[in-house]
């Protein structure tokens, strides 16, 4: 077998160390890919697949992209979930002896991109890490573009899933038990759509992990940092840092804002609640429009847009912190002129947070530095406007804002006004910043000053007044003398060319100048790059100051946005405390109200507590507004806990530790779960994890099965939720089973409400108003008529309903006792020899009509 060429040997040496990556191998002005990488890239990027002689009988499949436009191609591959290893030439080809040395300079993965073109400026790009042992689970998240690092731990997989849903990482590292937990890995890939990266166990070794954390975050006291009781979290953070060191191969100085948090510090919102409440994206289109974020996000900066999403994803639980935000929003509401001036001052601020991130990772170009400088130029006005507010939180934020004048001055002094995108082609450094660059630039442009000086000197030496120095591409620089002055030419002139009217000569000094001028451009380009890197490194040293200022601007931006929304939409400041009360007067759904535009939204009241108003059963027809009403209560609670004002005339919100939702119907066909199975799984999860401080939104429990089964399940759930010994949570329960309204008289803490409906004959009008009492009808046929079902079908449905109502017995409602709650379940084996079993065996189920089946069921019930 023929031997590979030296270049291909080098390629395989590097590729074998990066088998899971698409290798971008630098060859001249292109990044080339070979073999399987080439086939994959040509398919995904729609590139022409060619070939290259590699020393073998068959040519190696090859495709490539220009190095100066590679970012767009890399972005496309990363969005598809691929990882890229960038292999650069790390020595000058002109100075190389033999094969040019090449090395991996960076690895790009979905969780580690820093380029603006690959990022959504309005949301963080988190890399997640999960490490699990029998004793517990650690989870951590890092956004290398903003410097944020979050970490926590739990002994419950459900809590970890909620945290992953909260941060939405694009890539997740897994180790320990987590690396082999199939259900968990399926959740990461299918539900989160994240790239899953298993890591070796050595990466999570406890001692090394602790040393990395101490070294990187300068943490000496793990107890003070909140890590002492989280051993798996320490291991998890250590593995995360190791992965980032391997992929970035650059300073991680920007990654310095470690926040260790614990369960109970924020309201818990699982993936189902986030989806059903449409906090940040709609269920169907996955768009921002139509979400609570869409209503609240009036921010002017990318940093503010990311922060308000974070606040919405992590509502606070401590009323003291909530009230602190409320007071800042209130102060901004009270002074519209000052707030508007402050908000306007932030409009021109570029993304300082991510710009400084690119600076520290060495990927920022001249335009990035100018964008950073331009943003810094806005800071004095922002601080001046913010200083008008004396409210404590606003004053503290203003004091944390560094004006960064030194960085602004450095960029303005060193970098030209319109720098090129590419760094290695010159034209970056402003004239006057570096003497050698000025000298080389003069030479590169023809060395006019130097040439003029030599020309004047030679005229004086020779006495030839019309002696001149010229240049052409064939002979380079030369001295031209007319025929009449040839006799005056000195001996050290070397004849170069004879012309009809004169002679051309060269001197040693001119030859030396020519060599200098011709090499000046190359030296100039190299020196400009070196000086630029030096300027960039000086700025990178100030990363902590820049990040602190960016965080201050983001916080001001979010508070201004919340104040603007509150003023424009007539929101009110809610009372928030640790009480058990949720009392809302004239509450409105913030999103529906906005979508209706000029149409009038009907407001409604809400009263929930842990006493007589624990569970509100809401009855009424479809389309009447039950779901909208329940969701608005949940959204108002969440808004209150992020520090926002709320859409109501008044509100008193006792903080909720969690908001659970069971809304809508959906199959999970991939795992073989039906609509009803999904519904029951979600209900089981709610009943298992809800506490008396939770808020439950339960819509149409039990509708996925038969009427009696569904009604029985719905009633049992209501009783369980209302029972203080079991859950005792505050809950809104919407149902079509109007028969359940009798529970108000039987179960303590249950109250009936219904959506008011006006009926005239067969026509109904939805009044959208929640009133006390239960509905006496489900109005299903009337709603079907409104939907456009043919009259013949409507008429037949009424006849069938009348027939069923005359033959079906009313279900007996029975209150579940403690003994029944704890007793064993009845099985088919228990009844194997009973009269019921014999009757069941005699039934011809395949030929029975629905009425016959119902009668048979009634007989069986009597037998039992």
ChimeraX attribute file (.defattr): number of C-alpha atoms within 10 A of each C-alpha:
attribute: neighborCount
match mode: 1-to-1
recipient: residues
	/A:1	6
	/A:2	8
	/A:3	11
	/A:4	14
	/A:5	13
	/A:6	12
	/A:7	14
	/A:8	16
	/A:9	14
	/A:10	16
	/A:11	18
	/A:12	14
	/A:13	11
	/A:14	18
	/A:15	21
	/A:16	10
	/A:17	10
	/A:18	16
	/A:19	12
	/A:20	12
	/A:21	18
	/A:22	24
	/A:23	24
	/A:24	26
	/A:25	24
	/A:26	21
	/A:27	18
	/A:28	12
	/A:29	11
	/A:30	17
	/A:31	21
	/A:32	20
	/A:33	26
	/A:34	26
	/A:35	14
	/A:36	13
	/A:37	20
	/A:38	25
	/A:39	18
	/A:40	18
	/A:41	22
	/A:42	19
	/A:43	12
	/A:44	13
	/A:45	13
	/A:46	9
	/A:47	16
	/A:48	14
	/A:49	18
	/A:50	15
	/A:51	15
	/A:52	13
	/A:53	14
	/A:54	18
	/A:55	17
	/A:56	13
	/A:57	10
	/A:58	10
	/A:59	13
	/A:60	19
	/A:61	19
	/A:62	22
	/A:63	23
	/A:64	23
	/A:65	20
	/A:66	15
	/A:67	16
	/A:68	13
	/A:69	12
	/A:70	14
	/A:71	16
	/A:72	14
	/A:73	14
	/A:74	26
	/A:75	22
	/A:76	15
	/A:77	21
	/A:78	19
	/A:79	14
	/A:80	12
	/A:81	18
	/A:82	17
	/A:83	21
	/A:84	22
	/A:85	24
	/A:86	18
	/A:87	22
	/A:88	19
	/A:89	16
	/A:90	14
	/A:91	12
	/A:92	10
	/A:93	13
	/A:94	7
	/A:95	8
	/A:96	11
	/A:97	9
	/A:98	8
	/A:99	10
	/A:100	17
	/A:101	14
	/A:102	17
	/A:103	17
	/A:104	21
	/A:105	15
	/A:106	17
	/A:107	22
	/A:108	21
	/A:109	25
	/A:110	26
	/A:111	26
	/A:112	23
	/A:113	23
	/A:114	23
	/A:115	17
	/A:116	15
	/A:117	13
	/A:118	17
	/A:119	16
	/A:120	11
	/A:121	17
	/A:122	17
	/A:123	18
	/A:124	24
	/A:125	27
	/A:126	27
	/A:127	27
	/A:128	29
	/A:129	32
	/A:130	28
	/A:131	28
	/A:132	24
	/A:133	14
	/A:134	9
	/A:135	9
	/A:136	17
	/A:137	26
	/A:138	25
	/A:139	28
	/A:140	32
	/A:141	30
	/A:142	29
	/A:143	23
	/A:144	27
	/A:145	26
	/A:146	27
	/A:147	21
	/A:148	18
	/A:149	21
	/A:150	18
	/A:151	24
	/A:152	24
	/A:153	28
	/A:154	19
	/A:155	15
	/A:156	10
	/A:157	14
	/A:158	14
	/A:159	18
	/A:160	21
	/A:161	17
	/A:162	18
	/A:163	24
	/A:164	23
	/A:165	19
	/A:166	18
	/A:167	21
	/A:168	22
	/A:169	25
	/A:170	23
	/A:171	25
	/A:172	27
	/A:173	25
	/A:174	26
	/A:175	24
	/A:176	20
	/A:177	15
	/A:178	21
	/A:179	20
	/A:180	12
	/A:181	12
	/A:182	11
	/A:183	9
	/A:184	16
	/A:185	17
	/A:186	14
	/A:187	13
	/A:188	22
	/A:189	15
	/A:190	11
	/A:191	11
	/A:192	18
	/A:193	15
	/A:194	22
	/A:195	21
	/A:196	19
	/A:197	13
	/A:198	16
	/A:199	18
	/A:200	12
	/A:201	14
	/A:202	11
	/A:203	19
	/A:204	24
	/A:205	15
	/A:206	18
	/A:207	11
	/A:208	17
	/A:209	23
	/A:210	20
	/A:211	15
	/A:212	21
	/A:213	20
	/A:214	15
	/A:215	11
	/A:216	14
	/A:217	13
	/A:218	11
	/A:219	16
	/A:220	13
	/A:221	11
	/A:222	15
	/A:223	11
	/A:224	9
	/A:225	13
	/A:226	15
	/A:227	19
	/A:228	12
	/A:229	11
	/A:230	21
	/A:231	17
	/A:232	27
	/A:233	29
	/A:234	31
	/A:235	30
	/A:236	34
	/A:237	30
	/A:238	26
	/A:239	31
	/A:240	29
	/A:241	19
	/A:242	15
	/A:243	16
	/A:244	20
	/A:245	14
	/A:246	11
	/A:247	17
	/A:248	19
	/A:249	13
	/A:250	14
	/A:251	13
	/A:252	17
	/A:253	19
	/A:254	27
	/A:255	23
	/A:256	19
	/A:257	17
	/A:258	18
	/A:259	15
	/A:260	16
	/A:261	15
	/A:262	14
	/A:263	12
	/A:264	12
	/A:265	13
	/A:266	20
	/A:267	22
	/A:268	23
	/A:269	23
	/A:270	21
	/A:271	19
	/A:272	16
	/A:273	21
	/A:274	21
	/A:275	18
	/A:276	18
	/A:277	25
	/A:278	23
	/A:279	23
	/A:280	20
	/A:281	20
	/A:282	18
	/A:283	15
	/A:284	8
	/A:285	9
	/A:286	13
	/A:287	13
	/A:288	15
	/A:289	16
	/A:290	21
	/A:291	20
	/A:292	24
	/A:293	20
	/A:294	17
	/A:295	20
	/A:296	23
	/A:297	21
	/A:298	21
	/A:299	26
	/A:300	21
	/A:301	23
	/A:302	20
	/A:303	28
	/A:304	30
	/A:305	24
	/A:306	20
	/A:307	22
	/A:308	26
	/A:309	21
	/A:310	16
	/A:311	18
	/A:312	21
	/A:313	23
	/A:314	20
	/A:315	25
	/A:316	25
	/A:317	23
	/A:318	18
	/A:319	20
	/A:320	12
	/A:321	13
	/A:322	21
	/A:323	21
	/A:324	16
	/A:325	20
	/A:326	26
	/A:327	19
	/A:328	24
	/A:329	27
	/A:330	22
	/A:331	18
	/A:332	27
	/A:333	21
	/A:334	12
	/A:335	13
	/A:336	15
	/A:337	11
	/A:338	17
	/A:339	24
	/A:340	15
	/A:341	15
	/A:342	23
	/A:343	24
	/A:344	15
	/A:345	20
	/A:346	22
	/A:347	14
	/A:348	13
	/A:349	24
	/A:350	21
	/A:351	21
	/A:352	26
	/A:353	24
	/A:354	27
	/A:355	25
	/A:356	28
	/A:357	27
	/A:358	24
	/A:359	23
	/A:360	25
	/A:361	20
	/A:362	15
	/A:363	13
	/A:364	21
	/A:365	20
	/A:366	24
	/A:367	18
	/A:368	21
	/A:369	26
	/A:370	20
	/A:371	17
	/A:372	24
	/A:373	22
	/A:374	18
	/A:375	19
	/A:376	24
	/A:377	18
	/A:378	17
	/A:379	21
	/A:380	16
	/A:381	16
	/A:382	22
	/A:383	22
	/A:384	14
	/A:385	19
	/A:386	24
	/A:387	18
	/A:388	15
	/A:389	18
	/A:390	12
	/A:391	16
	/A:392	12
	/A:393	18
	/A:394	24
	/A:395	16
	/A:396	13
	/A:397	20
	/A:398	23
	/A:399	14
	/A:400	16
	/A:401	21
	/A:402	18
	/A:403	19
	/A:404	17
	/A:405	13
	/A:406	12
	/A:407	21
	/A:408	19
	/A:409	13
	/A:410	17
	/A:411	24
	/A:412	16
	/A:413	15
	/A:414	18
	/A:415	22
	/A:416	17
	/A:417	15
	/A:418	11
	/A:419	19
	/A:420	15
	/A:421	14
	/A:422	15
	/A:423	20
	/A:424	15
	/A:425	15
	/A:426	20
	/A:427	20
	/A:428	25
	/A:429	24
	/A:430	18
	/A:431	16
	/A:432	11
	/A:433	14
	/A:434	14
	/A:435	10
	/A:436	13
	/A:437	22
	/A:438	16
	/A:439	16
	/A:440	22
	/A:441	21
	/A:442	18
	/A:443	23
	/A:444	19
	/A:445	12
	/A:446	16
	/A:447	20
	/A:448	12
	/A:449	12
	/A:450	13
	/A:451	19
	/A:452	13
	/A:453	11
	/A:454	17
	/A:455	20
	/A:456	14
	/A:457	12
	/A:458	19
	/A:459	14
	/A:460	12
	/A:461	11
	/A:462	13
	/A:463	13
	/A:464	17
	/A:465	13
	/A:466	11
	/A:467	18
	/A:468	19
	/A:469	19
	/A:470	13
	/A:471	12
	/A:472	8
	/A:473	6
	/A:474	6
	/A:475	12
	/A:476	14
	/A:477	21
	/A:478	23
	/A:479	21
	/A:480	23
	/A:481	23
	/A:482	17
	/A:483	13
	/A:484	10
	/A:485	16
	/A:486	14
	/A:487	9
	/A:488	11
	/A:489	18
	/A:490	11
	/A:491	6
	/A:492	10
	/A:493	13
	/A:494	15
	/A:495	14
	/A:496	14
	/A:497	13
	/A:498	12
	/A:499	11
	/A:500	7
	/A:501	10
	/A:502	14
	/A:503	19
	/A:504	22
	/A:505	19
	/A:506	20
	/A:507	16
	/A:508	11
	/A:509	9
	/A:510	19
	/A:511	14
	/A:512	10
	/A:513	18
	/A:514	20
	/A:515	12
	/A:516	16
	/A:517	20
	/A:518	16
	/A:519	14
	/A:520	22
	/A:521	19
	/A:522	15
	/A:523	18
	/A:524	23
	/A:525	19
	/A:526	17
	/A:527	19
	/A:528	22
	/A:529	20
	/A:530	14
	/A:531	18
	/A:532	22
	/A:533	18
	/A:534	12
	/A:535	18
	/A:536	24
	/A:537	15
	/A:538	15
	/A:539	20
	/A:540	23
	/A:541	14
	/A:542	17
	/A:543	21
	/A:544	17
	/A:545	15
	/A:546	26
	/A:547	25
	/A:548	16
	/A:549	24
	/A:550	25
	/A:551	20
	/A:552	22
	/A:553	26
	/A:554	26
	/A:555	22
	/A:556	25
	/A:557	27
	/A:558	27
	/A:559	29
	/A:560	27
	/A:561	25
	/A:562	28
	/A:563	28
	/A:564	23
	/A:565	20
	/A:566	21
	/A:567	17
	/A:568	9
	/A:569	16
	/A:570	13
	/A:571	21
	/A:572	18
	/A:573	22
	/A:574	26
	/A:575	18
	/A:576	24
	/A:577	19
	/A:578	13
	/A:579	14
	/A:580	21
	/A:581	23
	/A:582	24
	/A:583	19
	/A:584	24
	/A:585	16
	/A:586	14
	/A:587	24
	/A:588	26
	/A:589	24
	/A:590	24
	/A:591	21
	/A:592	16
	/A:593	18
	/A:594	15
	/A:595	12
	/A:596	10
	/A:597	9
	/A:598	8
	/A:599	9
	/A:600	8
	/A:601	16
	/A:602	14
	/A:603	18
	/A:604	19
	/A:605	19
	/A:606	18
	/A:607	19
	/A:608	25
	/A:609	21
	/A:610	20
	/A:611	17
	/A:612	14
	/A:613	20
	/A:614	27
	/A:615	30
	/A:616	24
	/A:617	27
	/A:618	31
	/A:619	30
	/A:620	27
	/A:621	24
	/A:622	18
	/A:623	12
	/A:624	21
	/A:625	17
	/A:626	23
	/A:627	20
	/A:628	16
	/A:629	24
	/A:630	24
	/A:631	22
	/A:632	20
	/A:633	24
	/A:634	22
	/A:635	22
	/A:636	24
	/A:637	26
	/A:638	28
	/A:639	22
	/A:640	29
	/A:641	32
	/A:642	25
	/A:643	27
	/A:644	32
	/A:645	27
	/A:646	27
	/A:647	28
	/A:648	22
	/A:649	17
	/A:650	17
	/A:651	27
	/A:652	20
	/A:653	23
	/A:654	24
	/A:655	27
	/A:656	30
	/A:657	22
	/A:658	24
	/A:659	25
	/A:660	28
	/A:661	28
	/A:662	22
	/A:663	22
	/A:664	13
	/A:665	14
	/A:666	13
	/A:667	14
	/A:668	11
	/A:669	10
	/A:670	7
	/A:671	8
	/A:672	9
	/A:673	14
	/A:674	15
	/A:675	17
	/A:676	18
	/A:677	16
	/A:678	19
	/A:679	22
	/A:680	17
	/A:681	13
	/A:682	17
	/A:683	18
	/A:684	12
	/A:685	12
	/A:686	21
	/A:687	17
	/A:688	11
	/A:689	13
	/A:690	21
	/A:691	20
	/A:692	23
	/A:693	22
	/A:694	24
	/A:695	25
	/A:696	26
	/A:697	24
	/A:698	25
	/A:699	23
	/A:700	22
	/A:701	27
	/A:702	24
	/A:703	21
	/A:704	17
	/A:705	14
	/A:706	10
	/A:707	12
	/A:708	14
	/A:709	13
	/A:710	18
	/A:711	24
	/A:712	19
	/A:713	17
	/A:714	23
	/A:715	23
	/A:716	16
	/A:717	19
	/A:718	22
	/A:719	23
	/A:720	18
	/A:721	26
	/A:722	27
	/A:723	18
	/A:724	17
	/A:725	9
	/A:726	15
	/A:727	20
	/A:728	23
	/A:729	27
	/A:730	31
	/A:731	28
	/A:732	30
	/A:733	26
	/A:734	25
	/A:735	26
	/A:736	22
	/A:737	26
	/A:738	21
	/A:739	19
	/A:740	21
	/A:741	23
	/A:742	14
	/A:743	20
	/A:744	17
	/A:745	11
	/A:746	13
	/A:747	16
	/A:748	17
	/A:749	24
	/A:750	26
	/A:751	24
	/A:752	23
	/A:753	21
	/A:754	26
	/A:755	23
	/A:756	22
	/A:757	18
	/A:758	10
	/A:759	12
	/A:760	8
	/A:761	7
	/A:762	10
	/A:763	12
	/A:764	16
	/A:765	14
	/A:766	16
	/A:767	13
	/A:768	20
	/A:769	18
	/A:770	23
	/A:771	15
	/A:772	14
	/A:773	17
	/A:774	22
	/A:775	24
	/A:776	13
	/A:777	13
	/A:778	17
	/A:779	19
	/A:780	14
	/A:781	18
	/A:782	20
	/A:783	19
	/A:784	16
	/A:785	18
	/A:786	13
	/A:787	9
	/A:788	9
	/A:789	13
	/A:790	10
	/A:791	11
	/A:792	8
	/A:793	13
	/A:794	15
	/A:795	12
	/A:796	10
	/A:797	15
	/A:798	13
	/A:799	11
	/A:800	11
	/A:801	11
	/A:802	10
	/A:803	12
	/A:804	14
	/A:805	10
	/A:806	9
	/A:807	11
	/A:808	12
	/A:809	11
	/A:810	9
	/A:811	10
	/A:812	7
	/A:813	14
	/A:814	11
	/A:815	13
	/A:816	12
	/A:817	9
	/A:818	8
	/A:819	8
	/A:820	10
	/A:821	11
	/A:822	8
	/A:823	9
	/A:824	8
	/A:825	8
	/A:826	8
	/A:827	8
	/A:828	8
	/A:829	8
	/A:830	10
	/A:831	12
	/A:832	11
	/A:833	10
	/A:834	12
	/A:835	13
	/A:836	16
	/A:837	15
	/A:838	12
	/A:839	13
	/A:840	14
	/A:841	10
	/A:842	8
	/A:843	12
	/A:844	9
	/A:845	12
	/A:846	6
	/A:847	9
	/A:848	12
	/A:849	10
	/A:850	11
	/A:851	13
	/A:852	12
	/A:853	15
	/A:854	16
	/A:855	15
	/A:856	16
	/A:857	13
	/A:858	14
	/A:859	13
	/A:860	15
	/A:861	10
	/A:862	9
	/A:863	11
	/A:864	9
